[in-house]
């Protein structure tokens, strides 16, 4: 895709989607409230962020495909304490086939309801199970009257729910798939989902492979958005938060500070070189810090990468020998 068109798609997403979403959060904000930065940093640097042990999820299927389970990290928000997802099984003895967990970007859509069902069907045709998981605070997991209980930014909530709870749920689903008999599990995350996949790939050696598509490498995405935001109130607020975000970049939320615990050959980075959300320099720095795993540099932006013809098939071809190797090792 030509650079001007790709960048225009990101620019429009910043104004229309992010501008409206962040404008609402600013309207709810109580200026005298504590952002809980120190508490968040202490939690992220401590052993409770990602415990060594992870128990398999207790899945309950509400239909042939839809499932739910109690979150391993309950919070004060009752609606958010149930995780929801979908399992797209391979025909026949699905337990004998590897599985790919698809992780959506911030906001959930268009990935969860639109893009992922199509990708999951491609996974099934390639001989892999696919699972999708709804991140905390998304869709029906959003607490009622959230404006009365959520002050933005609240970094403690960001650390404990947006990241720690999401990571715990992905690890629990991974445990369930392995316990059911799936010989190997891979993560394929987009944007925020790519950041979660990167965090888990640094802590959970059970993974066979991880694909990070335009991952949120650190918390500088807001600064990137601020550069292109036309709404003054939103831009000023994002710039005001930058010292806090720089402090949080010294924690495991910054993938560059981590090192993978799975083999480098089983990690794939996908960079969108015209990205206005995740700047190219951060992905390149991550590539260097992680000892140069395979990287695909696509002529797309954050929004236009979904239009990359043949990308799903290419990723599945890359995953196939790694997941099948896991299957052979478990036979």
C-alpha positions in Angstrom: 0.0 0.0 0.0 1.3 3.5 -0.8 2.5 5.4 2.2 0.2 8.4 2.1 -2.9 6.2 2.0 -1.7 3.9 4.7 -0.8 6.9 7.0 -4.2 8.5 6.2 -6.0 5.5 7.6 -4.0 5.7 10.9 -4.6 9.5 11.0 -8.3 9.1 10.7 -8.4 6.3 13.3 -6.5 8.6 15.7 -9.0 11.4 15.3 -12.3 9.4 15.1 -11.7 6.4 17.4 -9.0 7.5 19.8 -10.1 11.1 19.9 -13.7 10.2 20.9 -12.6 7.4 23.3 -10.0 9.5 25.2 -12.3 12.5 25.2 -14.8 10.5 27.1 -12.2 9.3 29.6 -11.1 12.9 30.2 -14.7 14.0 30.8 -14.9 11.3 33.6 -11.6 12.3 35.2 -11.4 13.7 38.7 -8.4 16.1 38.7 -7.8 15.6 42.4 -7.6 11.8 42.2 -4.3 10.0 42.6 -3.1 8.3 39.5 -1.5 5.5 41.7 1.7 5.6 39.8 4.0 4.4 42.6 1.6 1.6 43.5 1.6 0.5 39.9 5.3 0.5 39.5 5.8 -1.5 42.8 3.3 -4.1 41.6 4.8 -4.4 38.1 8.3 -4.9 39.5 7.1 -7.4 42.1 6.5 -11.2 42.0 2.7 -10.9 41.9 2.6 -9.3 38.4 3.1 -12.7 36.7 3.3 -15.5 39.2 5.5 -18.5 38.3 2.5 -20.9 38.6 -0.6 -20.8 36.4 -3.6 -23.1 36.8 -5.7 -24.2 33.8 -8.9 -22.3 33.2 -12.2 -23.9 34.1 -14.0 -23.4 30.8 -17.8 -23.6 30.6 -19.2 -23.7 27.1 -22.4 -21.8 26.5 -22.6 -22.9 22.9 -20.6 -25.1 20.5 -18.0 -22.3 20.2 -18.6 -19.7 22.9 -17.0 -20.3 26.3 -16.4 -18.4 29.6 -14.4 -19.0 32.8 -13.8 -17.2 36.1 -10.8 -14.9 35.8 -7.7 -16.1 37.8 -7.3 -12.5 39.0 -10.6 -11.2 40.2 -11.0 -7.5 40.9 -13.5 -5.2 42.4 -15.4 -5.0 39.1 -17.9 -7.9 39.1 -18.7 -7.7 35.4 -15.0 -8.0 34.5 -14.4 -11.1 36.6 -15.7 -13.5 33.9 -13.5 -14.1 30.8 -15.2 -14.8 27.5 -13.9 -16.4 24.3 -14.4 -18.6 21.4 -12.9 -21.9 20.4 -12.8 -22.8 16.7 -12.0 -26.5 16.7 -10.5 -28.5 13.9 -12.8 -31.2 12.5 -12.4 -34.6 14.1 -10.1 -35.2 17.0 -9.3 -31.5 17.7 -7.4 -32.3 20.9 -4.7 -33.9 18.8 -4.0 -30.7 16.9 -2.0 -27.6 17.9 -3.8 -24.4 18.9 -3.3 -20.7 18.1 -4.6 -18.1 20.6 -5.5 -14.9 18.7 -5.2 -11.7 20.8 -7.0 -8.5 19.7 -5.8 -4.9 19.8 -7.0 -2.2 22.1 -10.7 -1.7 22.0 -11.4 -5.2 20.8 -12.7 -4.5 17.3 -12.4 -4.8 14.4 -10.3 -7.8 15.5 -12.6 -9.8 17.8 -15.9 -9.8 16.0 -14.8 -9.2 12.4 -11.2 -10.1 11.6 -10.6 -13.1 14.0 -13.5 -15.3 12.8 -12.0 -15.2 9.3 -8.5 -15.8 10.6 -9.8 -18.7 12.8 -11.3 -20.4 9.8 -8.0 -20.2 8.0 -6.3 -21.7 11.0 -8.8 -24.6 10.9 -8.2 -25.2 7.2 -4.4 -25.3 7.9 -5.0 -27.9 10.6 -4.9 -25.8 13.7 -7.4 -25.0 16.4 -7.9 -21.3 17.0 -9.1 -19.6 20.2 -10.0 -16.0 20.7 -10.1 -14.3 24.1 -11.9 -11.1 25.1 -9.5 -8.8 27.0 -10.5 -7.2 30.4 -12.9 -4.2 30.3 -14.0 -5.0 26.7 -17.6 -5.5 25.5 -19.8 -7.2 28.1 -16.8 -7.1 30.5 -17.1 -3.3 30.9 -18.5 -2.4 34.4 -21.8 -0.7 34.6 -21.6 3.0 35.3 -17.9 2.8 34.7 -17.6 6.6 34.8 -18.3 6.6 38.5 -15.6 4.2 39.4 -12.9 4.7 36.8 -10.6 7.7 37.0 -8.2 8.1 34.1 -5.3 7.6 34.3 -5.3 5.1 37.1 -2.0 3.3 36.6 -2.7 0.7 39.3 -5.8 -0.4 37.4 -3.8 -0.4 34.1 -1.2 -2.6 35.7 -3.4 -5.0 37.6 -6.3 -5.4 35.1 -5.3 -4.2 31.6 -2.1 -6.2 31.8 -1.8 -8.6 34.8 -5.4 -9.9 34.5 -5.2 -10.2 30.8 -1.9 -12.1 31.0 -3.3 -14.4 33.7 -6.3 -15.3 31.6 -4.2 -16.0 28.5 -1.9 -18.3 30.5 -4.9 -20.0 32.0 -6.4 -20.7 28.6 -3.0 -22.0 27.4 -3.0 -24.4 30.3 -6.5 -25.6 29.5 -5.6 -26.3 25.8 -2.5 -28.2 26.9 -4.4 -30.2 29.5 -7.0 -31.1 26.8 -4.3 -32.7 24.8 -3.3 -30.0 22.3 0.4 -30.8 21.6 1.5 -27.1 21.2 0.1 -23.6 21.7 1.1 -20.4 20.0 0.1 -16.8 20.6 -0.6 -14.4 17.7 -1.3 -10.9 19.0 -2.1 -7.6 17.3 -1.1 -4.3 18.8 -2.0 -4.4 22.5 -2.5 -8.2 21.9 1.1 -8.3 20.6 2.3 -6.6 23.7 0.6 -9.2 25.8 2.0 -12.0 23.7 5.5 -10.5 24.2 5.1 -10.3 27.9 4.0 -13.9 28.1 6.7 -15.1 25.8 9.2 -13.7 28.3 7.7 -15.6 31.2 6.0 -18.8 30.1 8.1 -21.5 28.4 5.1 -23.6 27.7 4.5 -21.5 24.5 5.7 -23.1 21.3 5.7 -19.8 19.3 4.7 -16.1 19.4 3.7 -13.8 16.6 3.8 -10.1 17.5 2.0 -8.0 14.9 2.7 -4.2 15.2 3.1 -4.8 19.0 2.6 -2.1 21.6 6.3 -2.2 22.5 6.0 0.2 25.4 3.7 2.9 26.7 4.9 5.5 24.2 1.9 4.9 21.9 0.1 7.8 23.6 3.0 10.2 22.7 2.8 8.9 19.1 -1.0 9.5 19.1 -0.5 13.0 20.6 1.7 14.0 17.7 -1.1 13.6 15.3 -4.2 14.4 17.5 -6.1 17.5 16.3 -8.2 17.8 19.5 -6.3 20.1 21.8 -7.7 18.9 25.1 -6.8 15.3 24.3 -3.4 16.1 23.0 -2.5 18.2 26.1 -3.7 15.4 28.4 -1.6 12.8 26.6 1.5 15.0 26.7 0.8 15.6 30.4 0.9 11.9 31.1 4.2 11.3 29.4 6.4 11.5 32.5 4.2 8.8 34.1 4.5 6.6 31.0 8.2 7.0 30.9 8.4 5.8 34.5 6.2 2.8 33.6 8.5 2.1 30.6 11.1 1.0 33.2 8.9 -1.9 34.2 8.0 -5.2 32.3 5.3 -3.2 30.4 8.2 -2.2 28.1 9.0 -5.3 26.0 12.5 -4.0 25.4 13.4 -4.6 29.1 12.4 -8.3 28.8 14.1 -11.3 27.3 12.1 -14.2 25.7 12.1 -17.6 27.4 11.2 -19.4 24.2 13.7 -19.9 21.4 14.4 -16.9 19.1 13.6 -19.0 16.0 10.0 -19.3 17.3 9.4 -15.6 17.5 8.1 -13.5 14.6 7.9 -9.7 14.7 5.7 -8.0 12.1 6.4 -4.3 11.7 4.2 -1.8 9.8 6.7 0.7 8.5 4.1 3.5 8.0 2.6 3.0 11.5 1.5 6.2 13.3 0.6 4.4 16.5 3.7 2.2 17.1 6.7 4.0 15.7 9.1 2.0 13.7 12.1 2.8 15.9 10.5 1.0 18.9 9.9 -2.2 16.9 13.5 -2.0 15.6 14.8 -1.5 19.1 12.8 -4.6 20.3 14.2 -6.6 17.4 17.7 -5.7 18.5 17.1 -6.3 22.2 15.6 -9.8 21.5 18.7 -10.8 19.5 17.1 -10.3 16.1 14.4 -12.8 15.7 12.7 -13.1 12.3 11.0 -9.8 11.3 8.8 -8.9 8.5 8.7 -5.2 7.6 5.4 -4.5 5.7 4.6 -1.3 3.7 1.5 -0.7 5.8 0.3 1.4 8.7 -1.3 0.2 12.0 -4.8 0.2 10.5 -4.0 -0.8 6.9 -2.0 -3.9 7.8 -5.2 -5.9 7.9 -5.4 -5.3 4.2 -2.1 -7.0 3.6 -2.9 -9.6 1.0 -1.8 -13.1 1.9 -0.5 -12.1 5.4 -2.6 -14.7 7.3 -1.4 -17.5 5.0 2.2 -16.4 5.4 1.9 -16.4 9.2 0.3 -19.8 9.2 3.1 -21.2 6.9 5.6 -19.7 9.3 3.8 -21.3 12.4 3.2 -24.7 10.8 6.7 -26.3 11.2 7.0 -24.9 14.7 3.7 -26.2 15.9 4.1 -29.5 14.1 7.5 -29.9 15.7 5.8 -29.5 19.1 3.3 -32.1 18.1 6.0 -34.6 17.1 7.8 -34.0 20.3 4.7 -34.9 22.3 3.8 -38.1 20.3 
